[in-house]
Amino acid sequence: MENEVRATGPVAVIGTTTWGTTLAIIMARRGIEVRSLARTAEEAEVLEQSRENPRLQGQSFPPSMTTTDDWKAGLDGVSAVIFGVPGWSVRENAARARPHLDHKALVICATKGIEQGTTKRMSQLLVEEFAAEMRIAVLSGPNLAHEVVRGLPTSAVVASEYQEVAQEAQRLLNSTSFRVYTNTDLIGVELGGALKNVIAIGAGIIDGMGLGDNAKAAFLTRGLAEIIRLGVAAGAQPMTFIGNAGLGDLMATAFSGLSRNHRVGIALSNGRTLEDAIESLGGEIAEGVTTSLAALEMANGYGVEMPIVELTSRVLFHGLSPKDALAALMVRSPTQE
């Protein structure tokens, strides 16, 4: 059993998504008692009987992992809870968990997104929904679930405003194949993880149009520049964006065929509608779609120019063709890098 550990108590994972299930599996393989919390009794029963998530076929649940829809029992006595749900549902899932969660539990958000309407980061939502004294951290990095669950090596970062909280999350998640670093730049880690999804959609469009490696390299370089501009304006440290939650995550998401956001971009470049592109994901979520809208709201609030994010959003929601979006980028007035 890999790096067997004895947690101070069970760990709950909220969400039976691909990523949530992956995190539950890799912890359970290390001897941790993991409770996966499902939305409904039907979902919990199917997963418990089959002992695998249909989106992760061949990856059986370890003996110390159980699935339940009884959130009261599932959260009873846990030392930590991990949110592995889509960004749009983090707030409602936190509200559902709140009555049953001990205020001493470590809370880790593994969701990468920005809330539409409020432009709040996921950790800010959790602070609002839980008591102010809750210990909250976020997980980010180049972590494609289908590779992580197979035990392929990768690295990640956990961030918290408090180093001791980040270190506690690090001890819980770190293993010989999942190397976890710590960071106290919560803003930078969250925004890097959220905004790269938007850029990855554009990278998929470039690949789908067959524009070549030069175009893609230039696009990703300028996309990272936009991420850094907005991040710094929001209070992040520039160096965070060349780490796991910035450049690392951007490369993985922009190049891999496993990336949902990249696949949406390819579908759009082939003339498919946004609805068709999302449907092709088979129920999985491409967070970059809605994040593009929230990112523009945030950029406008800080007075930050983000032409790539703006044009990607127009392709997604306003009928702009990928070809016209590219033309609009190329005819912009040349400026200093």
C-alpha positions, 0 to 999 in steps of 0.5 A: 500500500503506497505511503500508508498514513493514518489520518487523525480522522476520516476524510470526506470528498464532496462530489463524485466528479472525475476529479473528486473521485480521483482524489478519493481513490488516491487517498484511499490507496494510502490507507486513509478512510475516505467517504465520497458524498454523492448527490442522491441515494440512487447515485450512491447505490450505483457507485457502491455496487459497481465500486468504480466511477463509469468515467474512470473505468478500470479504476476500482475503489479501494476497500477504505473508500465508501460512497454515501448520500447521507451527508450527516453521517458522511461528515461526522468526525471527519478531519478534512473535507475536499470539494470536488464539484463544479464551480457553479455548485460550490456554494450550494454544496457548502451550504448543504455540508455546513450543518454537519461539519466540525469547525475544526475540520480542514477544508480543501477546495479542488475546484477551479473557477470564479463565481459569475455575478460576484467574481469571487474565488472559490475560497471566498465562497467557502469563507462566506458559507462556513465559520470564519475560523475554518481552515481553508486551502485550495488545490491546483496544478497540472492534474489531469484526472485520468493520468493522476488516477493511474498513478502517473507522476505529477505535481500540484500546489496547495495554497492557504493564507496560513502556511500551517494550513497549507502544510496540513493539506500537503501532508494529507495529499502528498504521495510518491506519484502526486508531489504537492508543494505549498504556497501562501499566495491564495489569490494567485493559485486560484486565479491561475487555475481558473483563468488557464481554462479560458486560454485552453479553449483558445488553444484548442481552437488553434489546434483545430484550425491547424494554425501550427506551433508558432501560433500556439506558442504565441497565443499561450504566451500572450494568454499567460500575460493576460492571466498575470495582469489580472492576477497582479491587479487582484493582489497576486504575486507574479511569480505564482504564475510560473509555478504549478498553478500557472504555467504548469496547469496551462501547459497541461490543459492547453496540450492534452487531449484529455483536457475538456476545455481544449476539446471544447475549443477543437469542437468550436473550430470545427463549426460545432455549436457551444451546446454540441461542444459541451454535449460531446464531453459526456456530462463532464464540465469545461469550467473555462466556458463560464469562467470566461464571463466571470473573468471579463467581469473581474477584468472590467472591475480592475480596468485590465485589458484581456483581449484573448479572454474577451474574444474567446467569450465572444466565440462562446456566447456571441456567435463570433467565428474562430476565424474572425476572432483570430483576425481581430487579435492579429490586427490589434495595434502592435505594442511593447511586450 
